[in-house]
Amino acid sequence: MTSPPAPVEYAVAVEHYLAALRLSAASRRVYRIALATWAWALVARTPPDGRARRGAAAPIVPMALLDASGAAGRLEDALARRAATADPRTVSRELSILRGAISWWRMRGWIDADPLDGLRPPATPSSAPSTLTPAQVTEIFALPAPLREQTCWRLLYETTAPIERVLALNADDLDLIRRRVRGEPGIRWRAGSSRLLPLLLAGRTAGPVFLTSRQAAAGTAARDRCPVTGRGRLSYRQAAELFAAATRHLDPAGRGWTLRRLRAAGASA
């Protein structure tokens, strides 16, 4: 199949990227809002605040601006402004979304430069929960959890990809031999996930990697339903609740840990 020609406009490139990710409707909306927000920075304009940002029409941005010499400085300034008003985790997620898009566009030759090179998300305040220790991570992976949870936790820890992206993966996204996500060279895993993924998929070649235990509701999009079992995609809320419940007895505070802390532990390992 012939690849689409390089788009001239940023918003068109965004739509190509979102279509390739096979995200759920909710995650697609989050990604689109984040990527639209960065468009304002590329033309040195400030995006609307609060709820107005979600529905605002982004400015027209030529893709060539990503290769322009001033792109890195504009994005750095925008990151500083966003960090002054938003939660650090939100800012980190939005930066990660843009980083993934830029990597995907560069791989296709649509842009040459990486204007995010060297740019880092804001530090998490000291009042935020600390990263899980290696000993705590070991305890997590020793839990007698179901195969689905074991695989999800391992994949999140080893790839350090956003949890929303991990849950949005479909079976045909995975290159099991090369231990990576097709089309996204930055998402790779190690031996733990490599051992568990074939067991979880058990011959499934399409549909969500992580499934609920129930049949998908009527009207569920085909990409969010297993074509073999008819079960739906595991949601972020379900995954978070399962992890918190499983780790509650390990957490000194008794609340259970978050998947984002597990991902952060993987990033610092």
NORFEN-V668814 format. One record per backbone hydrogen bond with DSSP energy under -0.5 kcal/mol. NH is the residue of the N-H (numbers start at 1). CO is the residue of the C=O. If there is no record, write none. Layout:
NH_CO, NH_CO
//
This chain:
10_61, 12_9, 13_9, 14_10, 15_11, 16_12, 17_13, 18_14, 19_15, 20_16, 21_17, 22_18, 23_18, 28_24, 29_25, 30_26, 31_27, 32_28, 33_29, 34_30, 35_31, 36_32, 37_33, 38_34, 39_35, 40_36, 40_37, 41_37, 42_38, 43_39, 43_40, 44_41, 45_40, 52_49, 53_49, 53_50, 54_50, 54_51, 55_51, 56_52, 58_56, 63_8, 65_62, 66_63, 67_64, 68_64, 68_65, 71_68, 74_70, 75_71, 76_72, 77_73, 78_74, 79_75, 80_76, 81_77, 82_78, 83_79, 84_80, 85_81, 85_82, 86_82, 91_87, 92_88, 93_89, 94_90, 95_91, 96_92, 97_93, 98_94, 99_95, 100_96, 101_97, 102_98, 103_99, 104_100, 105_101, 106_102, 107_103, 108_104, 109_106, 110_105, 111_105, 117_114, 119_116, 128_125, 132_261, 137_133, 138_134, 139_135, 140_136, 141_137, 142_138, 143_140, 145_143, 150_146, 151_147, 152_148, 153_149, 154_150, 155_151, 156_152, 157_153, 158_154, 159_155, 160_156, 165_162, 166_162, 167_163, 168_164, 169_166, 171_207, 173_170, 174_170, 174_171, 175_180, 176_174, 179_175, 180_175, 181_184, 181_187, 182_173, 184_181, 187_184, 188_186, 189_179, 194_190, 195_191, 196_192, 197_193, 198_194, 200_196, 201_197, 202_198, 204_201, 209_169, 211_209, 212_232, 216_230, 220_217, 224_221, 225_222, 226_231, 230_226, 232_214, 233_224, 234_210, 239_235, 240_236, 241_237, 242_238, 243_239, 244_240, 245_241, 246_242, 247_243, 248_244, 248_245, 250_247, 251_247, 254_251, 262_258, 263_259, 264_260, 265_261, 266_262, 267_263, 268_264, 269_265, 269_266
//
